[in-house]
Amino acid sequence: MSLLQAIRGMNDILPKQTAWWQYVETLCAELAHQYGYREIRFPLVEKTELFKRSVGEVTDIVEKEMYTFPARNGDSLSLRPEGTAGCVRACLEHGLIARGVQRLWYSGAMYRHERPQQGRYRQFHQFGLEIYGVDSVVAEAEQIAFMWRFFNYLGIQDQVKLELNSLGSQQCRQLYKDALVDYFSGHSEKLDDDCARRLTTNPLRILDSKNPDMQELVVNAPKFEDYLSDESKSSFAKLRKILDSFHIPYELNSRLVRGLDYYSHTVYEWTTSELGAQGTICAGGRYDKLVELLGGKPTSAVGFAIGIERLILLLQNTHKDRSPTVSVDVYFVLVGEDALHQGLLLAERLRAEMPQLNVIINSQGGSFKSQFKRADKLGARFALVLGDEEIKQDVITLKYLRDNEKAQVTMAFEQVVELLNKEAS
């Protein structure tokens, strides 16, 4: 019988890798708390209509990438391909937005049926921030500052670049779409099949074409800034002025449009050149029409999402010498049945009295020598040793595994706890 394997593009995260994940996820949560955001959790499965109305029926996500299936009652359901739509739906369903400004964060798995490759998976994970009810560019500026601080904490600020653009209002966007249709229609013979289809469904997405044969045509296309209203230009200038005062470097990218229909005004991406084609680490912007589109009252909204897999790939590529590890503080070396039973009891007492410690007991048997090898392999700082002699005398031996200058000591368990308290502080 053949071994069952994971679905292609849906990867296991093994213990050696989870240290990176815990490190990143902990920093995300701590920084979100520092900025006054509260966590929200929403389902992996939603009605397909939610994503058709929010993401857009003629986007690649809805047309090609969503995992969609029928429920027993006939409803069409989909695994969530992104987080914002579900977050807005939850806020509307539970009346959060009606209570005033909401500052929320989420994290978890998303699903898209794409061709798997490095940094692009069918099950992937995101961390996102959302602000509802703030119509000032201060919201965008704060979230960009959040990311800049985050990258600095991770030590990768030199490996990322902020690309910034404005899509203006819905009216500006429509004017620009019309201009693109006129332009690309005049060069219809040069359009590939995908771009020809997008011309009548979502012309902005032509600007995202990765086809090398399309690049000259795309470069010469009308620029979005030429279709911005004075109000949109003024708002975008205010945002750039704030970012300048924060000393956050950025580049203007008039071709940056984002692939989701709900964006307007500010859009941005944090990119890197370290990961090849999958260079976008974080993306976001403003989407003031989304809440209304999903049945709520007109509400300002700003948010972003980080691709955790790509971020960890970048960290691993640039900080190979800084791989986080789960440290073992105390390893119980136990020889004999009585020692094993007594060690179990003492380990539980130690965990209760010093919950900050990582404590492991040897439950595999073996000689003292083989157990010390296991303790050393795990990187344990201290070994607590119990054998027949220690049991008879009602004592325990503490051995320093990372400091050869300190001699081992044998004493009562209560004294060992006091010593560990001093050593661990």
C-alpha positions in Angstrom: 0.0 0.0 0.0 1.5 3.4 -1.0 2.0 6.2 1.5 -0.5 9.0 1.4 1.0 12.4 0.7 -0.1 16.0 1.2 -2.1 17.7 -1.6 0.3 19.5 -4.0 0.7 23.1 -3.0 -0.5 22.4 0.6 2.6 22.0 2.6 3.4 20.5 6.0 5.2 22.9 8.4 7.6 20.7 10.3 9.0 21.3 13.9 12.3 22.6 12.5 10.4 25.2 10.5 7.8 26.2 13.1 10.3 28.1 15.2 10.4 30.7 12.3 6.6 30.7 12.2 6.2 31.2 15.9 8.9 34.0 15.9 7.1 35.9 13.1 3.5 35.3 14.4 4.5 36.4 17.9 6.1 39.6 16.6 3.0 40.3 14.4 0.6 39.9 17.4 2.8 41.9 19.8 3.2 44.8 17.3 -0.5 44.8 16.5 -1.2 45.1 20.2 1.3 47.9 20.5 -0.6 49.8 17.8 -4.0 49.2 19.4 -5.5 46.5 17.2 -7.7 43.7 18.4 -7.7 40.2 17.0 -10.7 38.9 15.0 -11.2 35.3 13.7 -13.6 34.3 11.0 -14.3 31.0 9.1 -12.2 29.3 6.4 -15.4 28.7 4.4 -17.8 31.4 3.2 -20.6 31.7 0.7 -19.1 32.1 -2.8 -21.2 35.2 -3.3 -19.1 37.1 -0.7 -16.0 36.8 -2.9 -17.8 37.5 -6.1 -19.2 40.7 -4.7 -16.0 41.9 -3.0 -13.0 40.5 -5.0 -14.9 40.8 -8.3 -16.4 38.2 -10.7 -13.9 38.9 -13.5 -10.7 38.7 -11.4 -8.4 35.7 -11.7 -9.1 34.8 -8.1 -12.8 34.2 -8.7 -12.6 33.0 -12.3 -9.7 30.6 -11.9 -8.3 30.2 -8.4 -11.0 29.7 -5.8 -11.8 26.3 -4.3 -15.6 26.3 -4.7 -18.0 23.4 -4.0 -21.7 22.9 -3.4 -23.1 22.5 0.1 -25.8 19.9 0.7 -28.5 22.6 0.8 -27.4 23.8 -2.7 -25.4 26.8 -1.5 -22.2 27.5 -3.3 -19.3 27.7 -0.8 -15.7 28.7 -1.2 -12.5 28.4 0.8 -11.4 31.9 1.6 -8.9 33.2 -1.0 -8.1 36.3 1.1 -9.0 37.8 4.4 -10.6 41.3 3.9 -14.0 40.1 2.6 -14.5 37.7 5.5 -13.4 40.4 8.0 -15.9 42.9 6.6 -18.7 40.3 6.5 -18.1 39.4 10.2 -18.0 43.1 11.2 -21.3 43.8 9.5 -23.0 40.6 10.7 -22.1 41.4 14.3 -22.6 45.2 14.2 -19.0 46.1 14.9 -18.7 48.8 12.3 -21.9 50.6 13.6 -20.1 51.0 17.0 -17.4 53.3 15.7 -13.8 53.0 14.5 -12.6 49.4 14.4 -8.9 48.4 14.5 -8.6 44.7 13.8 -6.0 42.1 13.0 -6.3 38.5 11.7 -4.1 35.6 10.7 -4.6 32.2 9.2 -4.7 30.1 6.1 -6.0 31.2 2.7 -6.6 29.0 -0.4 -6.0 29.6 -4.2 -5.7 27.0 -6.9 -2.5 28.2 -8.5 0.5 26.5 -10.0 2.7 25.8 -6.9 6.2 27.3 -6.8 8.5 28.8 -4.3 6.6 31.5 -2.4 3.3 30.6 -4.1 1.2 27.8 -2.6 -2.4 26.6 -2.8 -2.7 26.9 1.0 -0.8 29.9 2.2 -1.0 32.1 5.3 -1.5 35.8 5.9 -1.4 38.3 8.7 -3.6 41.4 8.1 -4.6 44.7 9.6 -7.9 46.5 9.0 -9.1 49.9 10.0 -12.8 50.8 9.5 -14.2 54.3 10.0 -11.1 56.5 9.4 -11.2 58.5 6.2 -7.9 60.3 6.6 -4.6 59.2 5.0 -3.3 59.0 8.6 -4.7 55.4 8.5 -2.6 54.4 5.5 0.4 56.2 6.9 0.1 54.4 10.2 -0.2 51.0 8.6 2.8 51.7 6.4 4.8 52.8 9.5 3.7 49.6 11.2 5.3 47.6 8.4 8.4 49.7 8.3 8.9 49.1 12.0 8.1 45.4 11.6 10.8 45.0 8.8 13.3 46.9 11.0 12.6 44.6 13.9 13.2 41.6 11.6 16.4 43.2 10.3 15.3 43.0 6.6 14.5 46.7 6.0 17.4 46.8 3.4 15.8 43.8 1.5 12.4 45.4 0.9 11.1 48.3 -1.1 7.8 50.2 -0.8 6.0 50.8 -4.1 3.2 53.3 -3.9 0.4 54.5 -6.2 -3.0 56.2 -6.1 -6.1 54.9 -7.9 -8.1 58.0 -7.0 -11.8 57.9 -6.6 -14.2 55.5 -8.3 -14.9 58.3 -10.9 -11.1 58.7 -11.5 -10.8 54.9 -11.9 -13.6 54.8 -14.4 -12.1 57.5 -16.5 -8.8 55.7 -16.5 -10.4 52.4 -17.4 -12.0 54.1 -20.4 -8.7 55.5 -21.4 -7.0 52.1 -21.2 -9.8 50.5 -23.3 -9.3 53.1 -26.0 -5.5 52.7 -25.9 -5.4 48.9 -25.9 -8.2 48.6 -28.4 -6.0 50.6 -30.8 -3.4 47.9 -30.4 -5.7 44.9 -30.3 -3.4 42.9 -32.7 -0.6 43.0 -30.1 -2.7 41.7 -27.2 -2.3 38.1 -26.1 -5.4 36.0 -25.4 -5.4 36.8 -21.7 -5.1 40.6 -22.2 -7.7 40.5 -24.9 -10.1 38.9 -22.5 -9.3 41.4 -19.8 -9.9 44.3 -22.2 -13.6 43.8 -21.9 -13.7 42.6 -18.3 -11.0 44.3 -16.2 -8.6 46.4 -18.3 -6.6 47.5 -15.3 -5.3 43.9 -15.0 -3.6 44.2 -18.4 -1.1 46.4 -16.6 -0.1 43.3 -14.5 0.7 41.2 -17.5 3.9 39.2 -17.0 4.1 38.4 -20.8 7.4 39.9 -22.0 5.9 40.6 -25.4 3.3 42.9 -23.7 5.8 45.0 -21.8 6.5 47.7 -24.3 2.7 48.2 -24.9 2.1 48.3 -21.1 4.9 50.8 -20.5 3.5 53.2 -23.1 -0.1 52.9 -21.8 -1.8 56.0 -20.2 -0.6 56.8 -16.7 -3.1 56.8 -13.8 -1.8 60.1 -12.4 -3.1 61.9 -15.5 -6.6 61.0 -14.6 -6.6 61.8 -10.8 -8.9 64.6 -9.6 -7.4 67.5 -7.7 -8.8 66.1 -4.5 -7.2 62.7 -5.1 -3.8 64.4 -5.9 -4.0 66.4 -2.8 -4.8 63.4 -0.6 -1.9 61.4 -2.1 0.5 64.3 -1.6 -0.5 64.4 2.1 0.3 60.7 2.5 3.7 61.1 0.8 4.5 64.1 3.0 3.8 62.0 6.2 5.9 59.1 4.9 8.7 61.6 4.1 8.5 62.9 7.7 8.8 59.3 8.9 11.9 58.8 6.7 10.2 55.8 5.1 11.7 55.4 1.6 9.3 54.6 -1.3 9.0 54.6 -5.1 6.0 55.7 -7.1 4.7 53.0 -9.4 2.0 54.2 -11.8 1.5 50.6 -13.0 0.6 49.3 -9.5 -3.2 48.7 -9.5 -3.6 45.6 -7.3 -5.7 42.6 -8.6 -8.8 43.1 -6.4 -11.7 45.2 -7.5 -12.4 46.8 -4.1 -9.3 49.1 -4.0 -9.5 52.9 -4.5 -7.1 55.8 -3.7 -4.0 54.5 -2.0 -2.5 51.1 -3.1 0.9 49.9 -2.2 3.2 46.8 -2.1 6.3 45.9 -0.2 8.5 43.9 -2.6 11.9 42.3 -2.6 14.3 41.2 -5.2 15.5 38.2 -3.1 12.7 35.8 -4.0 12.6 35.9 -7.8 9.2 36.3 -9.5 7.2 36.0 -6.2 8.6 39.3 -4.8 5.6 40.8 -3.1 5.8 40.4 0.6 2.9 42.6 1.7 0.2 44.5 -0.1 -2.6 46.8 0.8 -4.4 50.1 0.5 -7.7 51.8 0.8 -11.1 50.4 -0.1 -13.8 52.8 1.0 -16.6 51.2 -1.1 -16.2 47.6 0.1 -18.4 47.8 3.3 -21.2 49.4 1.3 -20.8 46.8 -1.5 -21.3 44.0 1.1 -24.5 45.6 2.4 -23.3 48.1 5.0 -23.4 51.9 5.2 -20.6 53.8 3.4 -17.5 53.3 5.6 -13.9 54.2 5.1 -11.6 51.2 5.2 -7.8 50.6 5.0 -5.8 47.4 5.4 -3.0 45.2 4.3 -2.0 41.5 4.4 1.5 40.0 4.8 2.3 36.7 3.0 3.9 34.7 5.8 5.5 32.0 3.7 7.3 34.6 1.5 8.3 36.6 4.6 9.8 33.5 6.2 11.6 32.6 2.9 13.1 36.1 2.9 14.2 35.8 6.5 15.8 32.4 5.9 17.6 33.6 2.8 19.0 36.7 4.5 19.5 35.6 8.1 20.6 32.0 7.9 22.8 32.5 10.9 19.9 33.8 13.0 17.6 30.8 12.8 15.3 30.8 15.9 15.3 27.7 18.0 13.1 26.4 20.7 15.4 26.3 23.7 15.4 23.5 26.2 16.2 24.7 29.7 16.1 21.5 31.8 16.5 17.9 30.8 15.8 15.2 33.4 18.3 12.3 33.1 16.5 9.3 34.8 17.9 5.8 35.2 15.6 3.1 36.8 11.9 2.7 37.3 11.9 4.5 40.7 13.9 7.4 39.1 11.5 7.6 36.2 8.4 7.8 38.5 10.1 10.3 40.8 11.3 12.3 37.9 7.8 12.7 36.5 6.6 14.1 39.8 9.5 16.5 40.1 9.2 17.7 36.5 5.5 18.6 37.2 6.5 20.4 40.4 9.2 22.3 38.5 6.8 23.3 35.7 4.3 24.5 38.3 6.9 26.6 40.2 8.8 27.9 37.2 6.4 28.0 34.2 8.8 30.0 32.2 11.1 27.0 31.8 11.1 24.5 29.0 11.4 21.1 30.8 11.8 17.7 29.1 12.2 14.3 30.8 13.9 11.3 29.3 11.3 8.7 28.8 13.4 6.5 26.4 15.5 4.7 28.9 19.2 4.2 28.3 22.4 4.8 30.1 23.5 8.0 31.8 25.9 8.6 28.8 23.3 8.2 26.1 20.8 10.4 28.0 23.4 13.2 28.3 24.0 12.9 24.6 20.2 13.5 24.0 20.3 16.5 26.4 23.3 18.0 24.6 21.7 17.4 21.2 18.6 19.4 22.3 20.8 22.2 23.5 19.6 21.9 27.2 21.2 24.3 29.7 20.8 22.1 32.7 20.5 18.4 33.4 18.7 17.2 36.5 20.0 13.7 37.3 18.2 11.0 39.2 19.5 7.5 39.7 19.5 4.9 42.5 21.9 6.8 44.7 19.9 10.1 44.5 16.7 8.2 45.2 18.2 6.6 48.4 19.4 10.0 49.7 16.3 12.0 48.6 18.5 14.4 46.6 18.9 15.4 42.9 22.0 16.4 40.9 22.2 19.5 38.8 24.8 19.5 36.0 25.6 22.6 33.9 25.6 21.6 30.3 26.6 24.9 28.7 29.1 26.2 31.3 32.1 23.8 31.9 33.5 26.1 34.6 30.6 25.4 37.0 30.8 22.1 38.9 27.7 19.9 39.3 25.9 20.1 42.6 23.8 17.6 44.5 21.1 18.9 46.9 17.5 18.7 47.9 14.9 19.4 45.2 13.8 22.7 46.9 17.4 23.9 46.8 17.7 23.1 43.1 14.5 25.2 42.4 16.1 28.1 44.2 19.3 27.7 42.3 17.5 27.5 38.9 15.5 30.6 39.8 18.8 32.5 40.2 20.4 31.0 37.1 17.4 31.6 34.9 16.8 35.2 35.9 
